[in-house]
Amino acid sequence: MKTSVSGIQESVDPTLASAISKVKRHVLPLFVIMFIVNYIDRVNIGFVRTHMETDLGIGAAAYGFGAGLFFIGYALFEVPSNMLLQKVGARIWLTRIMFTWGVVAACMAFIQNETHFYILRFLLGVAEAGFFPGVIYYFTRWLPGVERGKAIAIFLSGSAIASLISGPLSGLLLQINGLGMHGWQWMYFIEGMFSVCLCVFVWFWLDAKPHDAKWLTRAEQDALVTAIDDEQKAREAATPIRPSMGKLLKDRQIILFCLIYFFIQLTIYAATFWLPSIIKKMGELSDVQVGLFNSIPWLLSIVGMYAFASLSAKWKHQQAWVATALLIAAAGMFMSTTGGPIFAFVAICFAALGFKSASSLFWPIPQAYLDARIAAAVIALINSVGNLGGFVAPTTFGLLEQHTGSIQGGLYGLAATSIIAAIIVFAARTTPKRTADIAVADAAPKHA
């Protein structure tokens, strides 16, 4: 016998173990690749900012606002998209999401002014909405809870890998010129169309449910479905009253989760969209060289993410580890204001160790707190609200540079918000409320 993280006693079943191993081998690599492509299509505008300014007259404020509009569309449609996904199925909906974001990303090649830029960035956010919670939902139908957390951690590594390779890749694509199109147009078009082509593979590779998977034996299919169903029944027996979304939206903890993730995303997207511009101030660098330099902080962040994950697994104080990572991010952002462009780049490399690690260390906290029956929807909510940091950061930085010629004030602000997040994370709970106990307490007679 063994005990799962939920406290449920489970027999060691070799058939189930084999099924889980096959599921992870079959779907995890694809989901990581999808996340890499997704992230590149989202942030590649950072590498063509100066090109769009030269060719289209899109200045710093317009660039920052357009970069941020993506997250407005994303936030508005994240939860509705997640609801539709649960009705039509993850396979159909994830394929649809990837197709539409690929088409919109490719259309970025044909923008001619600020208005086109704004519209397509907003539509890209609408198209991508639901991808992250969609993958989380898919895991809930294919993996028992004890394996789900590991799969999510591997999936989240896709954003760090994307940040690592997006610079060199975009730098190389920017060298393409021909057929009346500039290098930045070819970059948008090729990266967007790759997503469109990949969605065809996704459609044929993914299965809707375990009993559709021909790569599992019948015994493995049954073992997987039985384990997931038994786990859900045990959870429902332990907490018979399902929390309503209305009550959850009033839950102080969920508001706190949204706030913490918002602060984390502020720093991540400020660095993502403005780092290439900081690198270009280091000297006369080509697009390829800028791309290669841009990959360095993200390479360091991958090392940091895995180091922090190992430490947090050994010494289990999740809030303390998140706070430590946020303080590292704050120190790096503050130091980036104290020297020239080269020193600023080194400081942001240091900060990247913190803010990317904080992002991956954060998610186990709400996952441990939330009832699994509504976890996917609430994770979608936290993700969408948190990602509004991707609107606030680039928009603010763009306005600062347009009006003051410097983003130094924004860097101070990021340092301050990271410190605030490091403090309030200690108020976040990692254990759920006992719903049954709450119900009994509510039913008990009240005495004056």
C-alpha positions as CSV (number, residue, x, y, z in Angstrom):
1,M,0.0,0.0,0.0
2,K,1.0,3.6,-0.5
3,T,-0.5,6.9,0.5
4,S,-1.1,9.6,-2.1
5,V,-0.7,13.3,-1.4
6,S,-4.5,13.5,-0.9
7,G,-4.3,11.0,1.9
8,I,-6.1,8.3,-0.1
9,Q,-4.8,4.8,0.2
10,E,-4.0,3.2,-3.1
11,S,-2.6,-0.2,-4.1
12,V,0.5,-0.3,-6.2
13,D,-1.0,-1.3,-9.5
14,P,1.6,-2.1,-12.2
15,T,-1.1,-1.7,-14.9
16,L,-2.0,1.8,-13.7
17,A,1.7,2.7,-13.4
18,S,2.2,1.6,-17.0
19,A,-0.8,3.6,-18.2
20,I,0.4,6.7,-16.4
21,S,3.9,6.3,-17.9
22,K,2.4,6.0,-21.4
23,V,0.2,9.0,-21.0
24,K,3.1,11.2,-19.9
25,R,5.2,10.0,-22.8
26,H,2.4,10.5,-25.3
27,V,1.0,13.9,-24.4
28,L,3.6,15.8,-22.3
29,P,6.1,16.4,-25.0
30,L,3.4,17.7,-27.3
31,F,1.9,20.1,-24.7
32,V,5.4,21.5,-24.0
33,I,5.9,22.1,-27.7
34,M,2.5,23.7,-27.9
35,F,3.3,26.0,-25.0
36,I,6.6,27.0,-26.5
37,V,5.0,27.9,-29.8
38,N,2.2,29.7,-27.9
39,Y,4.6,31.8,-25.9
40,I,6.7,32.7,-28.9
41,D,3.7,34.0,-30.9
42,R,2.7,36.0,-27.8
43,V,6.0,37.8,-27.1
44,N,7.8,37.9,-30.4
45,I,6.9,41.6,-30.9
46,G,9.7,42.4,-28.4
47,F,12.2,41.6,-31.2
48,V,10.7,43.8,-33.9
49,R,9.8,46.9,-31.9
50,T,12.5,49.1,-33.6
51,H,11.6,47.7,-37.0
52,M,7.9,48.5,-36.6
53,E,8.9,52.0,-35.4
54,T,11.0,52.5,-38.5
55,D,8.6,51.0,-41.1
56,L,5.2,51.9,-39.5
57,G,5.9,54.7,-37.1
58,I,4.7,52.8,-34.0
59,G,6.3,54.6,-31.1
60,A,7.1,53.4,-27.6
61,A,3.6,54.3,-26.1
62,A,1.8,52.7,-29.0
63,Y,4.0,49.6,-28.8
64,G,3.5,49.2,-25.0
65,F,-0.3,49.7,-25.3
66,G,-0.5,47.2,-28.2
67,A,1.7,44.6,-26.4
68,G,-0.7,44.9,-23.4
69,L,-3.9,44.7,-25.4
70,F,-3.2,41.0,-25.9
71,F,-3.9,40.4,-22.1
72,I,-7.2,42.3,-22.2
73,G,-8.6,40.0,-24.8
74,Y,-7.0,37.0,-23.0
75,A,-8.5,38.0,-19.6
76,L,-12.0,38.7,-21.0
77,F,-12.3,35.4,-22.8
78,E,-10.3,33.0,-20.6
79,V,-13.1,31.8,-18.3
80,P,-15.8,31.6,-21.1
81,S,-13.3,29.7,-23.3
82,N,-12.7,27.3,-20.4
83,M,-16.5,26.7,-20.0
84,L,-16.8,25.9,-23.7
85,L,-13.9,23.5,-23.5
86,Q,-15.6,21.5,-20.9
87,K,-18.7,21.2,-23.1
88,V,-17.1,20.3,-26.4
89,G,-14.0,18.5,-25.1
90,A,-10.3,19.3,-24.7
91,R,-9.2,17.8,-28.0
92,I,-11.5,19.8,-30.2
93,W,-11.1,23.0,-28.3
94,L,-7.3,22.9,-27.9
95,T,-7.0,22.3,-31.7
96,R,-9.4,25.3,-32.3
97,I,-7.4,27.5,-30.0
98,M,-4.1,26.7,-31.7
99,F,-5.5,27.2,-35.2
100,T,-7.0,30.6,-34.5
101,W,-4.0,32.0,-32.6
102,G,-1.8,30.8,-35.5
103,V,-3.9,32.6,-38.1
104,V,-4.0,35.8,-36.1
105,A,-0.2,35.6,-35.4
106,A,0.5,35.2,-39.1
107,C,-1.8,38.2,-40.0
108,M,0.5,40.4,-37.9
109,A,2.8,40.3,-40.9
110,F,0.4,42.6,-42.8
111,I,-0.3,45.4,-40.3
112,Q,0.2,48.8,-41.7
113,N,-0.5,51.2,-38.8
114,E,-1.2,51.4,-35.1
115,T,-4.9,50.5,-35.4
116,H,-4.1,47.2,-37.2
117,F,-1.5,46.5,-34.5
118,Y,-4.0,47.1,-31.7
119,I,-6.8,45.0,-33.3
120,L,-4.6,42.0,-34.0
121,R,-3.0,42.0,-30.6
122,F,-6.4,42.0,-28.9
123,L,-7.6,39.3,-31.2
124,L,-4.5,37.2,-30.5
125,G,-5.4,37.3,-26.8
126,V,-9.0,36.3,-27.6
127,A,-7.7,33.4,-29.7
128,E,-5.2,32.1,-27.1
129,A,-7.7,32.4,-24.2
130,G,-8.4,29.0,-22.6
131,F,-5.2,27.3,-23.7
132,F,-3.6,27.1,-20.3
133,P,-6.7,25.9,-18.3
134,G,-7.5,23.7,-21.2
135,V,-4.3,21.7,-20.7
136,I,-4.9,21.7,-17.0
137,Y,-8.4,20.3,-17.6
138,Y,-7.0,17.6,-19.9
139,F,-4.6,16.5,-17.2
140,T,-7.5,16.1,-14.8
141,R,-9.2,13.6,-17.2
142,W,-6.0,11.6,-17.9
143,L,-3.8,11.6,-14.7
144,P,-4.5,10.9,-11.0
145,G,-3.9,13.8,-8.7
146,V,-0.5,12.7,-7.4
147,E,0.9,12.7,-11.0
148,R,-0.9,15.8,-12.1
149,G,1.3,18.2,-10.2
150,K,4.4,16.8,-11.8
151,A,2.9,17.0,-15.3
152,I,1.9,20.7,-14.7
153,A,5.5,21.5,-13.6
154,I,6.9,20.0,-16.8
155,F,4.3,21.8,-18.9
156,L,5.1,25.1,-17.3
157,S,8.7,24.7,-18.2
158,G,7.6,25.4,-21.8
159,S,7.5,29.1,-21.2
160,A,11.1,29.2,-19.9
161,I,12.2,27.1,-22.9
162,A,10.3,29.4,-25.2
163,S,12.0,32.5,-23.7
164,L,15.3,30.8,-24.2
165,I,14.9,30.0,-27.9
166,S,12.6,32.8,-29.0
167,G,15.5,35.3,-29.2
168,P,17.9,33.3,-31.5
169,L,15.0,32.1,-33.6
170,S,13.4,35.5,-34.1
171,G,16.9,37.0,-34.8
172,L,17.5,34.5,-37.6
173,L,14.0,35.0,-39.1
174,L,14.6,38.7,-39.2
175,Q,17.4,38.1,-41.7
176,I,14.8,37.0,-44.3
177,N,13.8,39.5,-47.0
178,G,12.0,39.0,-50.2
179,L,8.7,39.0,-52.1
180,G,8.1,42.6,-51.0
181,M,8.2,41.7,-47.3
182,H,10.6,42.8,-44.6
183,G,12.3,40.5,-42.1
184,W,9.9,41.4,-39.3
185,Q,7.0,40.4,-41.5
186,W,8.5,37.1,-42.4
187,M,9.1,36.4,-38.7
188,Y,5.4,37.0,-37.8
189,F,4.2,35.0,-40.8
190,I,6.5,31.9,-40.4
191,E,6.0,31.7,-36.6
192,G,2.2,32.0,-37.0
193,M,1.9,29.5,-39.8
194,F,4.0,27.0,-37.8
195,S,1.2,27.1,-35.2
196,V,-1.4,26.5,-37.9
197,C,0.5,23.5,-39.2
198,L,1.1,22.1,-35.8
199,C,-2.6,22.1,-34.9
200,V,-3.2,19.5,-37.6
201,F,-0.8,17.2,-35.8
202,V,-2.5,18.0,-32.5
203,W,-5.9,17.0,-33.9
204,F,-4.7,13.5,-34.9
205,W,-2.4,13.0,-31.9
206,L,-4.6,13.8,-29.0
207,D,-7.5,11.6,-27.9
208,A,-10.7,12.9,-26.2
209,K,-10.7,10.4,-23.3
210,P,-8.6,7.4,-22.1
211,H,-11.0,4.8,-23.7
212,D,-10.3,6.4,-27.1
213,A,-6.5,5.9,-26.8
214,K,-5.5,3.0,-29.0
215,W,-1.9,3.2,-27.6
216,L,-3.2,2.0,-24.2
217,T,-4.3,-1.6,-23.6
218,R,-7.9,-2.1,-22.5
219,A,-6.7,-3.0,-19.0
220,E,-4.6,0.2,-18.9
221,Q,-7.6,2.3,-20.0
222,D,-9.8,0.8,-17.3
223,A,-7.2,1.1,-14.6
224,L,-6.7,4.8,-15.5
225,V,-10.4,5.7,-15.6
226,T,-11.1,3.7,-12.4
227,A,-8.2,5.4,-10.5
228,I,-9.4,8.9,-11.5
229,D,-13.1,8.1,-10.8
230,D,-12.3,6.6,-7.4
231,E,-10.1,9.6,-6.5
232,Q,-13.0,12.0,-7.4
233,K,-15.6,9.9,-5.4
234,A,-13.3,9.9,-2.3
235,R,-12.8,13.6,-2.6
236,E,-16.6,14.2,-3.0
237,A,-17.2,12.0,0.0
238,A,-14.8,14.0,2.1
239,T,-16.3,17.4,0.9
240,P,-19.9,16.6,0.0
241,I,-20.8,20.3,-0.5
242,R,-19.4,21.6,-3.7
243,P,-18.3,25.2,-3.4
244,S,-20.2,27.6,-5.7
245,M,-18.4,30.0,-8.0
246,G,-20.2,32.9,-6.4
247,K,-18.8,32.0,-3.0
248,L,-15.3,31.4,-4.4
249,L,-15.3,34.9,-6.0
250,K,-15.8,36.3,-2.5
251,D,-13.1,34.0,-1.0
252,R,-10.2,36.2,0.4
253,Q,-7.7,33.5,-0.5
254,I,-8.6,33.4,-4.2
255,I,-8.4,37.2,-4.3
256,L,-5.0,37.0,-2.7
257,F,-3.9,34.4,-5.3
258,C,-4.9,36.7,-8.1
259,L,-3.1,39.6,-6.6
260,I,0.2,37.7,-6.0
261,Y,0.2,36.2,-9.5
262,F,-0.6,39.7,-10.9
263,F,2.5,41.1,-9.3
264,I,4.6,38.2,-10.5
265,Q,3.4,38.7,-14.1
266,L,4.1,42.4,-14.0
267,T,7.8,41.7,-13.7
268,I,7.9,38.8,-16.2
269,Y,6.2,40.7,-19.0
270,A,8.0,44.0,-18.4
271,A,11.3,42.0,-18.9
272,T,9.9,40.0,-21.8
273,F,8.8,43.0,-23.9
274,W,11.6,45.5,-22.9
275,L,14.7,43.4,-22.5
276,P,15.6,43.4,-26.3
277,S,15.5,47.2,-26.2
278,I,17.8,47.3,-23.2
279,I,20.2,44.9,-24.9
280,K,20.3,47.1,-28.1
281,K,21.6,49.9,-25.9
282,M,24.6,47.8,-25.0
283,G,26.2,48.5,-28.4
284,E,26.0,48.1,-32.1
285,L,24.4,44.6,-32.1
286,S,22.7,42.7,-35.0
287,D,19.3,41.2,-34.6
288,V,20.9,37.7,-34.2
289,Q,23.2,39.0,-31.5
290,V,20.3,40.7,-29.6
291,G,18.5,37.4,-29.8
292,L,21.4,35.4,-28.4
293,F,21.9,37.9,-25.5
294,N,18.2,37.8,-24.8
295,S,18.3,34.0,-24.3
296,I,20.9,34.3,-21.4
297,P,18.5,35.5,-18.6
298,W,16.0,32.8,-19.6
299,L,18.6,30.1,-19.6
300,L,19.6,31.2,-16.1
301,S,16.0,31.2,-15.0
302,I,15.5,27.6,-16.1
303,V,18.4,26.6,-13.8
304,G,16.9,28.7,-11.0
305,M,13.4,27.1,-11.5
306,Y,14.7,23.6,-11.1
307,A,17.0,24.5,-8.2
308,F,14.2,26.2,-6.3
309,A,11.8,23.2,-7.1
310,S,14.3,20.8,-5.6
311,L,14.8,22.9,-2.5
312,S,11.1,23.5,-2.0
313,A,10.5,19.7,-2.3
314,K,13.1,19.0,0.4
315,W,12.2,21.8,2.8
316,K,8.4,22.2,2.4
317,H,7.6,25.9,3.2
318,Q,6.2,26.9,-0.2
319,Q,5.3,30.5,0.8
320,A,8.9,31.1,2.1
321,W,10.3,29.9,-1.2
322,V,8.0,32.1,-3.3
323,A,8.9,35.1,-1.1
324,T,12.7,34.3,-1.5
325,A,12.3,34.2,-5.2
326,L,10.4,37.5,-5.3
327,L,13.0,39.2,-3.2
328,I,15.7,38.1,-5.6
329,A,13.6,39.6,-8.5
330,A,13.2,42.8,-6.5
331,A,16.9,43.1,-5.9
332,G,17.7,42.5,-9.6
333,M,15.2,45.0,-10.8
334,F,16.4,47.7,-8.4
335,M,20.1,47.1,-9.3
336,S,19.2,47.4,-13.0
337,T,18.6,51.2,-12.4
338,T,22.0,51.8,-10.8
339,G,24.4,51.4,-13.8
340,G,24.7,51.5,-17.6
341,P,23.0,49.2,-20.1
342,I,25.5,46.4,-19.6
343,F,25.1,46.4,-15.8
344,A,21.3,46.7,-16.3
345,F,21.4,43.5,-18.4
346,V,23.4,41.6,-15.8
347,A,21.0,42.7,-13.1
348,I,18.0,41.6,-15.1
349,C,19.7,38.2,-15.5
350,F,19.8,38.0,-11.7
351,A,16.2,39.1,-11.5
352,A,15.1,36.4,-14.0
353,L,16.3,33.8,-11.5
354,G,13.7,35.2,-9.1
355,F,10.6,36.1,-11.1
356,K,10.5,32.9,-13.2
357,S,11.1,30.8,-10.2
358,A,8.4,32.6,-8.3
359,S,5.9,31.9,-11.1
360,S,6.5,28.1,-11.0
361,L,6.7,28.0,-7.2
362,F,3.4,29.9,-6.9
363,W,1.0,27.4,-8.5
364,P,1.3,24.5,-6.0
365,I,-0.2,26.9,-3.4
366,P,-3.7,27.5,-5.1
367,Q,-3.7,23.9,-6.3
368,A,-3.4,22.6,-2.7
369,Y,-6.1,25.0,-1.5
370,L,-8.7,24.5,-4.2
371,D,-11.4,21.8,-4.4
372,A,-10.5,19.7,-7.5
373,R,-14.1,19.9,-8.8
374,I,-13.7,23.7,-9.5
375,A,-9.9,23.9,-9.6
376,A,-9.8,24.3,-13.4
377,A,-12.2,27.2,-13.5
378,V,-10.5,29.0,-10.6
379,I,-7.0,28.4,-12.1
380,A,-8.4,30.0,-15.3
381,L,-9.6,33.0,-13.2
382,I,-6.3,33.4,-11.4
383,N,-4.4,33.0,-14.7
384,S,-6.5,35.6,-16.5
385,V,-6.5,38.2,-13.7
386,G,-2.8,37.6,-13.1
387,N,-2.0,38.0,-16.8
388,L,-3.5,41.5,-16.7
389,G,0.0,42.3,-15.4
390,G,1.0,41.8,-19.0
391,F,-1.2,44.7,-20.0
392,V,-0.2,47.1,-17.1
393,A,3.6,46.6,-17.4
394,P,4.3,47.2,-21.1
395,T,1.7,50.0,-21.3
396,T,3.2,51.8,-18.3
397,F,6.8,51.3,-19.6
398,G,5.7,52.6,-23.0
399,L,4.2,55.7,-21.6
400,L,7.2,56.3,-19.3
401,E,9.7,56.0,-22.2
402,Q,7.5,58.2,-24.5
403,H,7.2,61.0,-22.0
404,T,10.5,60.8,-20.0
405,G,12.9,58.9,-22.3
406,S,13.6,56.4,-19.5
407,I,11.9,53.3,-18.0
408,Q,13.8,53.7,-14.7
409,G,10.6,54.6,-12.8
410,G,9.0,51.4,-14.0
411,L,11.9,49.4,-12.8
412,Y,11.6,50.9,-9.3
413,G,7.9,50.1,-9.4
414,L,8.6,46.4,-10.2
415,A,11.1,46.2,-7.4
416,A,8.5,47.6,-5.0
417,T,5.6,45.3,-6.2
418,S,7.9,42.2,-5.9
419,I,8.6,43.1,-2.3
420,I,4.9,43.6,-1.6
421,A,4.1,40.2,-3.1
422,A,6.9,38.6,-1.0
423,I,5.2,39.9,2.1
424,I,1.5,39.1,1.3
425,V,2.4,35.6,0.1
426,F,2.6,34.5,3.7
427,A,-1.1,35.2,4.1
428,A,-1.8,32.6,1.4
429,R,-3.2,29.2,2.6
430,T,-2.1,25.9,1.2
431,T,-4.8,23.8,2.9
432,P,-8.5,23.9,1.9
433,K,-11.3,24.8,4.1
434,R,-13.2,21.7,5.4
435,T,-16.5,22.3,3.5
436,A,-18.4,19.8,5.7
437,D,-17.2,21.5,8.9
438,I,-18.3,24.8,7.5
439,A,-21.7,23.5,6.7
440,V,-22.2,22.0,10.2
441,A,-21.1,25.3,11.8
442,D,-23.5,27.2,9.6
443,A,-26.4,24.8,10.6
444,A,-25.6,24.9,14.3
445,P,-27.8,27.2,16.5
446,K,-26.4,30.6,17.1
447,H,-26.3,31.8,20.7
448,A,-26.3,35.4,21.8
